[in-house]
């Protein structure tokens, strides 16, 4: 039993940052114009960030240490640009998914069990989304503060940008320096928004789908507790048969509603898989390498304190993002598999002993059989995303880091 959608803080926060990236449902002509402007700004800001970091890599090719530092920024911009491009191609599907989840996931339940599950989902989403948002914004803040502190007391020709400008223009002279600096900061901040907003939405959707699977399991498990087959009025055989028939009808209707909700959740997971599968694969491939490079920057001697703080925050953001990604996908798979335990632990074997109830038993068997094929989010169909994926990514990243460290020692 569900009522009208209720949007709590993690939901509102996620929708706000998605709208800042240009992904919001516009209903009026004015709203559509605003969304088009935001999408255009996002495209320009992300393209600018990729160009600046790409030129930095090209010009740092001769210095390994500076190349590693620059590649972290470029790799981040590349994956953000890829996310934005893929979701722009699937924009209609993404907006349809946002509308669909708003209608069926962000809801209050009338049952005490449902209320408790939704409350638990809200708390879990709050922890993950707030932490990841804070760390991602912290990275952009560090990139902004670092050159400001280093520019104190320097001449115009020695001033630094958040990301090096490799252009033959007088941009180090005021007011062009301040204008170029502001442009880089705005681009960096918007890149950080596009970096976490899509992942926050995936985590939020996974958490609430998992909660809905638990609610379906509970409804199936308590099917014969809520709708009793034991008539309390009258002792006549006719009354007893009528009351039992009505009880079976109520149970059949409730079971039908449970099956519909189960099918709806399966369809919802399929939509999420269709939209996110390629990005899941890209993140698994790229972030193992990025974590390796960030770890290398942390152990590299001679780095400034500000740069170490930057990469500590960056590493924390990557770790939180990947753990949330793998943890919520893993929980979704387990919860969808666990739905089959609901009918099995219901009282079908003691409550239904008549021919009329055999159809209900067959329907329960079908639910159990369907639940044996769990819902999964995959990396473009190559493998399912689970906690083992997270473990493998960290193992790969630290293996690369060990190789880089050993190679450096051999060169020295």
Backbone torsions as a table, in degrees:
resi	resn	phi	psi	omega
1	UNK	NA	123.8	-176.3
2	UNK	-129.4	150.8	177.7
3	UNK	-112.7	-158.6	-176.8
4	UNK	-69.2	151.4	179.0
5	UNK	-61.0	141.3	176.6
6	UNK	-126.6	122.6	-176.5
7	UNK	-100.1	112.9	177.8
8	UNK	-89.0	-178.2	-173.9
9	UNK	-56.6	-50.0	-179.5
10	UNK	-61.0	-34.2	178.4
11	UNK	-69.3	-46.7	-180.0
12	UNK	-63.5	-40.1	179.8
13	UNK	-64.1	-44.0	-180.0
14	UNK	-64.0	-44.3	179.6
15	UNK	-66.0	-34.6	179.6
16	UNK	-64.1	-47.4	-178.7
17	UNK	-71.0	-31.9	174.2
18	UNK	-64.6	-40.1	177.4
19	UNK	-66.4	-32.7	176.7
20	UNK	-66.9	-24.2	176.0
21	UNK	-89.9	-4.6	178.6
22	UNK	98.5	11.6	-179.7
23	UNK	-110.8	87.8	177.4
24	UNK	-148.4	155.9	-177.5
25	UNK	-85.6	110.3	180.0
26	UNK	-94.3	131.6	-177.9
27	UNK	-107.9	-29.8	-179.3
28	UNK	-107.5	166.2	179.9
29	UNK	-64.1	-38.5	179.3
30	UNK	-64.2	-43.0	178.6
31	UNK	-63.7	-37.4	179.0
32	UNK	-64.8	-38.3	177.9
33	UNK	-64.6	-43.0	178.5
34	UNK	-61.8	-43.0	179.5
35	UNK	-63.6	-41.5	178.4
36	UNK	-62.1	-38.6	177.7
37	UNK	-64.9	-43.8	-180.0
38	UNK	-63.9	-42.0	178.7
39	UNK	-62.5	-42.1	178.0
40	UNK	-63.0	-44.0	178.5
41	UNK	-62.5	-42.4	179.5
42	UNK	-61.6	-43.4	179.7
43	UNK	-61.5	-45.1	-179.5
44	UNK	-66.3	-45.6	-177.6
45	UNK	-62.5	-43.9	-179.4
46	UNK	-70.5	-38.7	178.2
47	UNK	-65.5	-40.3	177.8
48	UNK	-62.0	-43.7	179.8
49	UNK	-62.7	-41.6	179.0
50	UNK	-65.2	-39.9	179.9
51	UNK	-65.1	-45.6	-178.4
52	UNK	-63.6	-47.9	-179.1
53	UNK	-70.3	-32.3	177.0
54	UNK	-66.7	-42.4	176.6
55	UNK	-65.1	-34.3	178.5
56	UNK	-64.2	-42.1	177.5
57	UNK	-62.4	-44.1	-178.6
58	UNK	-59.9	-41.3	-176.7
59	UNK	-83.4	-11.9	177.9
60	UNK	-101.3	14.1	-173.5
61	UNK	-59.5	-31.9	-176.8
62	UNK	-78.9	-19.3	-178.5
63	UNK	-109.1	114.2	-175.8
64	UNK	-63.2	-43.7	-175.8
65	UNK	-66.7	-43.6	178.1
66	UNK	-69.4	-31.9	177.6
67	UNK	-64.2	-43.5	178.6
68	UNK	-61.8	-43.4	179.0
69	UNK	-62.2	-44.3	-178.2
70	UNK	-70.5	-34.2	-176.8
71	UNK	-67.0	-30.0	178.0
72	UNK	-61.9	-45.0	177.0
73	UNK	-65.1	-42.0	-179.8
74	UNK	-67.5	-42.2	179.5
75	UNK	-60.8	-40.5	177.8
76	UNK	-64.1	-46.5	179.1
77	UNK	-62.8	-37.0	-179.3
78	UNK	-64.0	-46.5	-177.1
79	UNK	-71.1	-33.2	176.7
80	UNK	-67.6	-43.9	177.8
81	UNK	-62.0	-38.8	178.7
82	UNK	-65.7	-43.7	176.6
83	UNK	-58.0	-49.8	-176.9
84	UNK	-61.2	-42.5	-179.0
85	UNK	-64.7	-45.0	-179.6
86	UNK	-64.1	-43.6	-178.7
87	UNK	-72.9	-25.8	174.0
88	UNK	-69.4	-38.7	176.3
89	UNK	-62.7	-38.5	-179.3
90	UNK	-102.3	31.2	-173.5
91	UNK	-59.1	-45.5	-179.2
92	UNK	-61.8	-42.9	177.6
93	UNK	-64.2	-38.6	-178.4
94	UNK	-66.1	-44.4	179.1
95	UNK	-66.3	-36.1	176.0
96	UNK	-63.4	-41.1	177.7
97	UNK	-63.9	-42.0	178.6
98	UNK	-60.9	-42.9	178.5
99	UNK	-65.9	-41.7	-179.3
100	UNK	-63.1	-45.9	-179.9
101	UNK	-67.4	-33.9	178.3
102	UNK	-64.4	-31.7	-177.1
103	UNK	-81.8	-31.6	-171.4
104	UNK	-118.3	-18.1	-175.7
105	UNK	-100.2	-46.0	-175.8
106	UNK	-82.2	68.1	-174.2
107	UNK	-127.0	156.9	172.6
108	UNK	-97.9	139.4	179.4
109	UNK	-103.7	148.9	-179.9
110	UNK	-81.5	-25.5	-179.8
111	UNK	-78.8	151.0	179.6
112	UNK	-64.4	-38.5	179.0
113	UNK	-65.0	-43.7	178.8
114	UNK	-62.5	-41.4	177.9
115	UNK	-61.0	-42.9	-179.5
116	UNK	-64.5	-40.7	-179.9
117	UNK	-65.9	-45.1	-179.8
118	UNK	-64.4	-38.1	177.7
119	UNK	-63.6	-40.7	178.1
120	UNK	-64.9	-39.5	177.3
121	UNK	-63.1	-40.9	-179.9
122	UNK	-63.9	-41.0	179.1
123	UNK	-65.6	-44.5	-179.7
124	UNK	-63.7	-43.2	178.4
125	UNK	-63.7	-38.7	178.8
126	UNK	-59.1	-47.1	-177.3
127	UNK	-63.0	-50.0	-175.8
128	UNK	-67.7	-48.1	-172.7
129	UNK	-70.8	-43.6	179.2
130	UNK	-62.2	-44.2	-178.2
131	UNK	-64.6	-47.8	-178.1
132	UNK	-66.3	-40.2	178.2
133	UNK	-62.6	-43.1	179.6
134	UNK	-61.8	-44.8	-178.3
135	UNK	-69.1	-40.9	179.5
136	UNK	-65.1	-41.9	176.3
137	UNK	-68.1	-31.3	177.6
138	UNK	-63.5	-35.5	178.1
139	UNK	-63.9	-47.4	179.0
140	UNK	-64.0	-34.5	177.5
141	UNK	-66.0	-41.4	178.6
142	UNK	-64.2	-41.5	177.3
143	UNK	-61.7	-29.7	-179.4
144	UNK	-80.9	-44.5	-175.1
145	UNK	-72.0	-35.6	-175.6
146	UNK	-54.7	-52.3	179.6
147	UNK	-70.0	-28.5	178.4
148	UNK	-63.0	-44.1	-179.9
149	UNK	-69.8	-38.3	-178.9
150	UNK	-72.9	-21.5	-178.7
151	UNK	-82.1	-8.8	-178.5
152	UNK	-64.7	123.1	178.1
153	UNK	81.5	6.2	-178.4
154	UNK	-94.8	156.3	174.8
155	UNK	-75.1	168.6	-178.8
156	UNK	-59.9	-39.2	-176.2
157	UNK	-74.3	-15.9	-177.9
158	UNK	-102.0	0.7	-176.0
159	UNK	-69.2	152.3	-174.6
160	UNK	-114.7	150.6	171.4
161	UNK	-102.9	164.0	171.7
162	UNK	-55.8	-38.7	175.7
163	UNK	-132.2	135.1	-173.3
164	UNK	-62.5	132.1	174.9
165	UNK	-92.3	117.3	178.0
166	UNK	-103.6	70.0	178.9
167	UNK	-132.9	147.2	-178.9
168	UNK	-91.7	65.1	-179.5
169	UNK	-135.5	156.1	-179.2
170	UNK	-79.6	57.9	-176.0
171	UNK	-83.6	-6.0	179.3
172	UNK	-90.2	2.2	179.2
173	UNK	-102.4	136.2	178.0
174	UNK	-66.3	145.0	1.8
175	UNK	-90.9	4.3	-176.7
176	UNK	-64.5	-32.6	178.0
177	UNK	-62.4	-47.8	-178.8
178	UNK	-62.9	-39.0	179.8
179	UNK	-66.4	-46.6	-179.9
180	UNK	-64.6	-37.7	178.8
181	UNK	-63.2	-45.2	-180.0
182	UNK	-63.3	-39.1	178.5
183	UNK	-62.6	-43.4	178.7
184	UNK	-64.4	-40.6	-179.9
185	UNK	-64.2	-44.6	179.0
186	UNK	-62.8	-41.4	178.4
187	UNK	-65.4	-41.6	179.2
188	UNK	-63.6	-43.9	-178.7
189	UNK	-65.2	-41.9	-179.3
190	UNK	-69.3	-33.9	175.8
191	UNK	-62.7	-40.0	179.1
192	UNK	-65.3	-35.9	177.4
193	UNK	-63.4	-48.3	179.4
194	UNK	-68.6	-19.9	178.3
195	UNK	-69.0	-42.3	-173.2
196	UNK	-107.1	-17.6	-172.1
197	UNK	-66.2	-40.2	-179.5
198	UNK	-71.2	-37.0	177.5
199	UNK	-69.5	-36.5	175.8
200	UNK	-61.3	-41.3	-179.9
201	UNK	-66.5	-39.8	177.7
202	UNK	-62.4	-46.2	179.9
203	UNK	-62.6	-44.0	179.9
204	UNK	-61.1	-45.7	179.6
205	UNK	-63.6	-44.7	179.0
206	UNK	-59.8	-44.2	-178.0
207	UNK	-62.0	-44.7	-176.8
208	UNK	-76.8	-31.4	173.8
209	UNK	-64.6	-41.4	176.5
210	UNK	-58.3	-43.9	177.6
211	UNK	-62.1	-40.4	179.6
212	UNK	-66.8	-36.0	175.2
213	UNK	-62.3	-40.1	178.2
214	UNK	-64.1	-38.2	179.4
215	UNK	-66.9	-40.7	176.8
216	UNK	-61.3	-43.6	178.6
217	UNK	-59.7	-43.9	179.4
218	UNK	-65.0	-39.0	178.4
219	UNK	-63.5	-38.9	178.3
220	UNK	-71.0	-37.3	-178.4
221	UNK	-67.7	-34.1	-178.1
222	UNK	-101.6	19.1	-175.7
223	UNK	-57.2	-42.6	-176.8
224	UNK	-90.7	-6.5	174.4
225	UNK	-84.0	-39.5	-179.3
226	UNK	-75.6	-40.7	-178.5
227	UNK	-112.7	98.4	-175.6
228	UNK	-80.4	152.5	176.4
229	UNK	-105.5	2.2	-178.2
230	UNK	-94.4	105.1	-178.6
231	UNK	-67.7	137.3	-177.6
232	UNK	-102.8	-13.2	-176.2
233	UNK	-108.8	123.0	173.2
234	UNK	82.7	154.8	179.9
235	UNK	-115.3	-2.2	-178.5
236	UNK	-69.6	150.4	-178.2
237	UNK	-64.0	-39.8	-178.4
238	UNK	-64.3	-46.1	178.2
239	UNK	-62.9	-39.1	-179.5
240	UNK	-62.6	-43.8	179.6
241	UNK	-66.1	-40.7	179.2
242	UNK	-64.6	-44.4	-179.5
243	UNK	-65.0	-39.1	179.5
244	UNK	-67.3	-39.0	177.8
245	UNK	-62.9	-41.3	177.8
246	UNK	-64.8	-39.5	178.3
247	UNK	-62.9	-42.1	177.3
248	UNK	-64.0	-36.9	178.1
249	UNK	-64.2	-42.3	178.2
250	UNK	-64.3	-40.7	179.0
251	UNK	-65.5	-41.5	179.2
252	UNK	-63.1	-40.0	178.5
253	UNK	-66.7	-41.9	178.2
254	UNK	-64.6	-40.1	177.6
255	UNK	-64.1	-39.6	177.9
256	UNK	-61.5	-42.2	178.1
257	UNK	-64.5	-39.0	177.9
258	UNK	-63.9	-42.6	179.1
259	UNK	-63.5	-40.7	178.0
260	UNK	-62.0	-43.3	179.3
261	UNK	-65.4	-39.0	178.1
262	UNK	-63.0	-45.6	178.5
263	UNK	-62.8	-38.4	178.9
264	UNK	-63.2	-40.9	179.4
265	UNK	-69.0	-38.5	177.0
266	UNK	-62.6	-43.7	177.4
267	UNK	-62.5	-37.9	179.4
268	UNK	-65.3	-42.2	177.4
269	UNK	-63.3	-39.1	177.5
270	UNK	-61.8	-38.6	177.7
271	UNK	-65.2	-44.0	178.7
272	UNK	-62.6	-41.6	179.1
273	UNK	-62.3	-42.3	-179.2
274	UNK	-62.4	-36.9	-176.0
275	UNK	-83.2	-38.5	-169.6
276	UNK	-101.9	-7.5	-170.1
277	UNK	-60.8	-44.2	-179.0
278	UNK	-67.1	-40.7	178.7
279	UNK	-65.0	-36.0	176.4
280	UNK	-59.1	-45.1	178.7
281	UNK	-63.7	-43.4	-178.8
282	UNK	-61.6	-42.0	-179.5
283	UNK	-66.7	-40.7	179.3
284	UNK	-61.8	-40.0	-177.9
285	UNK	-74.1	-43.4	-172.9
286	UNK	-79.9	-41.7	-171.1
287	UNK	-72.3	-24.2	173.5
288	UNK	-60.8	-41.7	179.6
289	UNK	-70.9	-40.2	-179.6
290	UNK	-65.4	-41.0	178.0
291	UNK	-62.2	-38.8	177.3
292	UNK	-60.6	-46.2	-179.0
293	UNK	-67.0	-38.8	178.1
294	UNK	-65.0	-42.5	177.0
295	UNK	-62.0	-36.8	177.8
296	UNK	-64.8	-39.9	177.6
297	UNK	-65.4	-32.5	-179.3
298	UNK	-70.1	-35.7	-177.5
299	UNK	-93.9	-3.5	-177.7
300	UNK	-71.7	124.1	178.6
301	UNK	-72.2	147.8	177.3
302	UNK	95.1	-7.3	178.0
303	UNK	-70.6	146.9	178.8
304	UNK	-72.9	162.5	-180.0
305	UNK	-61.7	-42.0	-179.7
306	UNK	-62.8	-39.6	179.3
307	UNK	-68.2	-36.7	177.1
308	UNK	-65.9	-42.1	177.7
309	UNK	-61.2	-42.3	178.3
310	UNK	-56.1	-46.6	-174.9
311	UNK	-80.8	-22.8	170.9
312	UNK	-64.6	-46.3	178.3
313	UNK	-64.4	-41.6	179.8
314	UNK	-62.6	-44.7	179.4
315	UNK	-63.3	-41.7	177.5
316	UNK	-61.6	-39.2	178.0
317	UNK	-65.3	-45.1	178.4
318	UNK	-61.8	-44.6	-179.3
319	UNK	-62.4	-46.1	-180.0
320	UNK	-63.7	-43.5	-179.3
321	UNK	-61.2	-49.8	-176.2
322	UNK	-69.8	-36.9	177.8
323	UNK	-66.4	-44.1	178.4
324	UNK	-61.3	-44.4	179.2
325	UNK	-57.9	-51.4	-177.6
326	UNK	-72.5	-39.7	-176.8
327	UNK	-65.1	-45.9	-177.8
328	UNK	-70.8	-36.7	176.2
329	UNK	-65.5	-40.2	178.9
330	UNK	-64.5	-43.7	178.9
331	UNK	-64.3	-36.7	178.1
332	UNK	-62.5	-44.0	179.2
333	UNK	-62.5	-45.5	-179.2
334	UNK	-65.4	-40.4	-179.0
335	UNK	-66.7	-39.8	178.6
336	UNK	-66.9	-34.9	176.6
337	UNK	-69.4	-34.0	-176.1
338	UNK	-74.8	-12.5	178.4
339	UNK	-58.8	-34.6	179.7
340	UNK	-62.6	-21.5	178.2
341	UNK	-72.7	-23.2	-178.9
342	UNK	-61.3	-57.9	177.9
343	UNK	-60.4	-35.0	-177.3
344	UNK	-66.1	-37.0	-178.5
345	UNK	-91.0	2.7	174.0
346	UNK	-75.4	173.5	-174.3
347	UNK	-95.3	38.5	-178.0
348	UNK	-64.8	-32.2	-176.0
349	UNK	-75.9	-18.7	178.9
350	UNK	-107.9	-22.7	-176.1
351	UNK	-93.0	-30.3	-176.5
352	UNK	-110.6	110.5	179.4
353	UNK	-132.7	18.7	-177.5
354	UNK	-121.2	164.3	-178.4
355	UNK	-63.3	-34.8	-176.7
356	UNK	-64.0	-24.9	-176.7
357	UNK	-90.5	-2.5	-177.7
358	UNK	-65.8	-33.2	178.3
359	UNK	-62.9	-38.1	177.8
360	UNK	-65.4	-40.7	179.1
361	UNK	-63.4	-41.0	178.5
362	UNK	-63.8	-39.3	177.9
363	UNK	-64.8	-38.5	177.4
364	UNK	-64.6	-38.4	177.4
365	UNK	-63.5	-37.8	178.5
366	UNK	-65.5	-38.4	177.9
367	UNK	-63.7	-42.8	179.6
368	UNK	-62.5	-43.1	-179.2
369	UNK	-65.1	-40.1	179.8
370	UNK	-67.2	-36.3	-178.8
371	UNK	-69.3	-18.5	178.6
372	UNK	-69.4	-15.8	174.1
373	UNK	-105.8	88.5	-170.0
374	UNK	-69.9	157.3	174.5
375	UNK	-75.6	139.2	-178.7
376	UNK	-138.1	146.3	166.5
377	UNK	-103.3	129.6	-173.4
378	UNK	-117.3	169.7	173.1
379	UNK	-94.5	81.0	-179.8
380	UNK	57.9	31.3	177.4
381	UNK	84.0	-5.3	-177.6
382	UNK	-75.1	-40.6	179.4
383	UNK	-159.9	151.3	177.7
384	UNK	-73.6	147.0	178.2
385	UNK	-87.0	117.3	179.1
386	UNK	-137.5	-176.3	175.9
387	UNK	-65.7	-26.1	175.0
388	UNK	-64.5	-30.8	175.6
389	UNK	-63.0	-44.7	178.1
390	UNK	-61.2	-43.2	178.9
391	UNK	-63.3	-41.7	-179.6
392	UNK	-66.5	-38.3	179.7
393	UNK	-64.1	-43.9	178.4
394	UNK	-65.9	-41.1	179.0
395	UNK	-61.9	-42.4	178.3
396	UNK	-64.8	-43.2	-178.7
397	UNK	-61.6	-44.6	-178.4
398	UNK	-74.4	-25.5	173.2
399	UNK	-66.5	-44.6	175.8
400	UNK	-60.8	-40.9	-179.0
401	UNK	-63.1	-40.6	178.0
402	UNK	-63.6	-41.9	178.3
403	UNK	-63.2	-42.4	178.8
404	UNK	-63.7	-40.9	-179.4
405	UNK	-65.7	-43.1	179.6
406	UNK	-66.6	-38.7	178.9
407	UNK	-64.3	-39.6	178.8
408	UNK	-63.5	-41.4	-179.5
409	UNK	-67.0	-35.8	178.8
410	UNK	-68.2	-37.6	178.9
411	UNK	-65.9	-41.8	179.8
412	UNK	-66.8	NA	NA
